C-alpha cells in the first residue's frame, strides 16, 4: 500500500501530505480545490512505477513517468502543472509500506523530461487503476482511437489505461473468495451483468434472456460493471491500488451504500482505495463502516489556499466540512420551518 505522500506546488495543490494511510482513504473538498488532481498525482506516480517494471520491460522509469505526467495532465510542457509563482518547483514523494520511496521535482521551465532524485521502489506485479466519474464502456473505441491511434489530447492517460485494462479477456477458474463474492454482489445490484460479446464485437448488458446495447444501458450499471470486469479479468488483485473519483456518480443512494460495502470487502482482502467525493451518503456510510470494522479511513480536506491536511480518522466521527455542514443546515431549516 501507499503509506505516505507529500506534494508541493502541484497544480492547484500548494501543499498536501498524508501519513499512515489506510486501506480506504477519503478525499473531500469544494470544486477547484484539487480532489481529482490529488488522485491523479498519486496514480500517475504509482502506475508509472508499475509499467516501467512490468514483465521484461527495459523502459527507463524517468521516460515512463514523464510520458504518464504528460498524457495525464495534458499540457504542452510538463512544467505547466507547477503551481504558478516565481521560482516555484513541484516537489513530489510517495512511500510504500515496504519502506521504499520515490522522490522527484521539476520547475516551470521543464518541457518533457522528469528525472527522479530518489527511487528505490520495489518491483510491483499488482496493477493500479483510476476510475473516473463517467463510465467508459460505451466510449472504448472512441477513446482508443483518439488517444492511442491519433494521439490527441482529450481523454487523458487514466482513461487510456482503464480502456486497456478492460480489453483483457475475463479469465476462467477460481478467483479469490472475496473477489468472487464481490462480483456476485456487483451483478446482483442491477440484476444482470455486462460482458463483451465476441459475435457483435461490442459490450452488452445481459438481464435474464435479454441483451441490451451499451448505448441504452443505464450509466450506473455500466459504472459498476467496470469494477466487476477488472475483478473478473484479474487485472486487479489483492495488492492493487484503486483510485475512484466520485463513487456516487450515476448511482442512487441504495446503490452507493451497496458499492461501499463491496469496496470494504475488497479493502479487507488487500486492495487499497482512494475515494474523492461530494456525497454526504458516501461520507456517512464510510463513517459507519469505519466504526463497525475498526478501519481508520484517513480523511483529507483542502482549504481555499489549496493546502490539504489529514483532518481526521472516520472511525472517530464525521469530519468538519461543508458537505456535512450543509446537510445539517438543511435539516435545521426544515426543523425550524415545521414549528412556524
N, C-alpha and C positions, 0 to 999 in steps of 0.2 A: 504494500500500500504506500501511497504518498504520505509521508509523516509530517513534513514541513514545507512551506513555500514562503518566499519573500520576493515581492515585486516592487519596483520603484520607477516612477516616470514611464509607465507602460500604458500609452494611450490615455484614456480618461482616469486611469488608476495612478494617483500620485504616490500612494503607498499602500501596500497590502501585505499582511503576514499572517500565517497560520501555523500553530504548533500543536503537536499531539492530535493530529487529525484522526477522525473516526471512520467507522465502516460506512456511515452515512453522514454527509456534511451538507449544511443548508446555507444558501446564499440569498440574502434579502437586500432590497434596495429600490429606490424610486427609478423611474425611467431616466436613462442617460447617465446613471451612476457607474455603469460598467459591469453589470452582472454577467452578461453574455461574454464580454471581453475577458473577464476573470476566468470563466470556464474555458474559453479558447486559449488563453495564455497557458493554463495548466495542461490542456490537451495537446497543444502543439509541441510542448517540450517532451512530454512522456511518449507521445506517438512517434516523434522523430527518433527517439532512442530505440523504440521497438522496431521501427522499419529499418534503421541502419544496421541492426544486429540480427535480422531475421535470416534463418537458414544459413546459406553460404554467401550472403551478401558481403561484398567488399566495399560498399559505398562509404565514403568519408562522412562521418557524422556531421561535421560542420556544413557540408553541402546539403545533406538531408534536412537539417534544422533550418538553414537559410531558405530552402525551397518551401518548406512547410510554413514558415512565417510569411513568406511572400504570397502564397496561394491562400492562406487562411485569412490574412488581413487585407490582401489585395490592394496594395499601394505600389506605385511605380518604383519607389525607393523604400527599402525596409526602414530606413531612418525616419520616415514619416509617421511611424507608430510611436516614436518617442514623444512624450508629453512636451508641448511647446514651452519654450523658455530658454533664454540664453545659457549655453553651457550645460544644458540638461543631458544626462545619459540615462539610458534604460538599463536597469540592473535587475537580473532575474536569477533565482536559485530555487531548486527543489531538492528535497532529500527524501529517500525512501526508507522503509523500516528495516532495511538491511544495513543501514548506516552509510550507504553510498549516496553521492550527490552530484548535481550538475549546476554550474555557475556560468553565466555569460552576460555580457554587457556590450552596448554599442551606442553611438551618438547619432544625431540627426543627419550627419553627413554620410552615413553608411548607405551604400547603394544596394548590394545584394548579399555580400559575404559576411557571415557571422561566425566568429571563431570562439569557442568556449574557453574561459580562463581556467576552468577545472571541470573534469568529468571522470568520475570513477564508478559510474552506474554499472551495475552488474547486468549481464545479458538477461533479457526477459523473453520468454516464449509466449506469454499471455498477450492479449490484444486489448487496447483501449479503444473506446468509440464515443462519439459525440452525437447525441440525439437532439435535433432541433425541434422547435415548436411545431413546424409544419411537417407532415408526412412526406415521404419521397417515393413511395411505391408507384404512384401514378406518373411520376416525373423521371423515372430512372433513365429512360432513353434520351430525354431532353438534357438532363444533367450530364450524362456521359458524353454526348456529342458536343455540347457547349464547352465543357471544362477540359475533357480529355482529348477529344479529336480536334476541336477548333481552338482550344487553349484561350478562351475568352474569360474575362472577369465576369462575375455574376453569381455563380454558385461557388462558394469557397471550398477549401480543402476538406472541411468537415463533411460537407455533402458528398464530395467525390469519394472520400474514404468510406462513408456509410454505403453508398451505392456499390462500391467494390466488394464490401463485406456481404451485402445482401445477395450478390451474384453467386456466392459459394453455395453449391447444392446442399440440401438437407442430408445429413448423414444418418444411416440406419444403425441399429444397435443400441445397447443400453447407455443411457445418459446418466449423469449424476442424479440421485433421487430428488434432491432439491430442485434441480433444473427441470426434470421430467414433471414433477408436481406443479411447478410454476407454469409450465407450458399448458398443462391441463386447465389450470385456473384462468390463464390468459384467454384460452379458447372458450371457456365457459362464460366469460364476461359478456361475450356477444353471440353466444350460441352458434359458433361456427369457426372457421379458420381460413386464413389467407395462405395461398401457396402458389408456386409458379407452375403454370400449365405448359408442358412441353409441346403439346399439339398446337396450341394457339400462339405459343412463344410469348406469353403475357401472364401477368399476375391476375388471379381471380379470387373472389370471396365465395367460399362454399358454405351454404347453410342448408343442412339436410340434403335433399336431392337437387337443390337449386344452385346455380352458379351465376355470379354477378361480376360484371366488369369493374375494374378499379375506379373507373370514372364515375360510377353511380354508387360506390360504396362509401359509407359514412367516414368522415375524417377520423373519428375516434377509433373505429375498427381498424383502419389502416395504421394508425399510430401504435396501437397495442400489438398489431401483427408484426411490426418491425422488431420489437423486443423478442417476440416469440420466434421469429425467423433466426435471429442471431444466437439464440439458445439452441435451436434445432440443428443449425449447420455447424455448431461447435466453434463458431468464431469467438464466442465468449466462453471463458472457463473460470474456475474458482480463483484465478489470480488476476482477472480483468479489472479495469477501472472504467466506469461508465459515467459520462457527463450528460445530464439531462437538463435542457433549457425549457422551463415551463412545463413540467409534467402534467399540469392541469389542462393544457391546451386541448380543445375539442372534446373534452371529457366532462360528463355530468358528475355531480358530487359523489354519487354512489360508486361510479367507476373510478374516480380519483382515489377514494378510500381503498377499493379493492386493489388497485395498482400499487399503492404504497404498502399494502400488506405483502404483496408479491415481492416488491423491492426489498422489504425487510428480510424475507426468507432467503433471497439471493445474497443479501449482505451478510447474513449469518453463515452462509455457505462459503463466503470468501470474496465475493465481488465488492469492490469499494465504489460508492456512489457520491457524486457531487450534484446537488439539485439547486437550480435557481428558480425562484417562484415569486408570483404576485398574489398567490391564493391563500386566503385565511384557512380554507379546508386543508390545504397541504400542511401548513404550519401546525394547526391544531391536531391533525391526525398524527403527524410525526412526533408531537409532544406526548401524545398518548402512547404511541409505540415505544418511545424512548423510556418512559416511565415503566411500562409493562415489561420490557425486555432488558432493562438496565443498560440501554445504549446511550452514550453521552450525546451524540449528534451535535458536534460543534456548529455554532451558528455565527455567520459573518454579516455585518451590516455596514453600509457606507454612509459617510456624511456628505454634505454639499461640496466639500473640497476634494472629493474623490479619495478619501482616506478610508480604507477598510480595516475594521478591527474585529477580533473574535469576541463577540459580545456576551455570549453565554453558552451553556450546555442545555439542550432542550429537556433533558431529564430533570433539570432543576426548575423548570417552569417556562412560560412563554416569554419571549424577549420583548423589550420596549421598542416598538417600531410602528410606523404609520399604518401598516396593514391591520395590526391588532387595534390600534387606537381608533381607526375609522370604524371598525366593526363595533367597538364599544360605544362610539359616538352615535351611531345609527340606532343601537339598542336603547341608549338613553333618550334619544329623540322620540322613539316610539313609545317608550315607557312614560315620558313626561306628557306626550300627547293623549295617552289613554286616561289621564286624570284631569283633563281640562274640562 
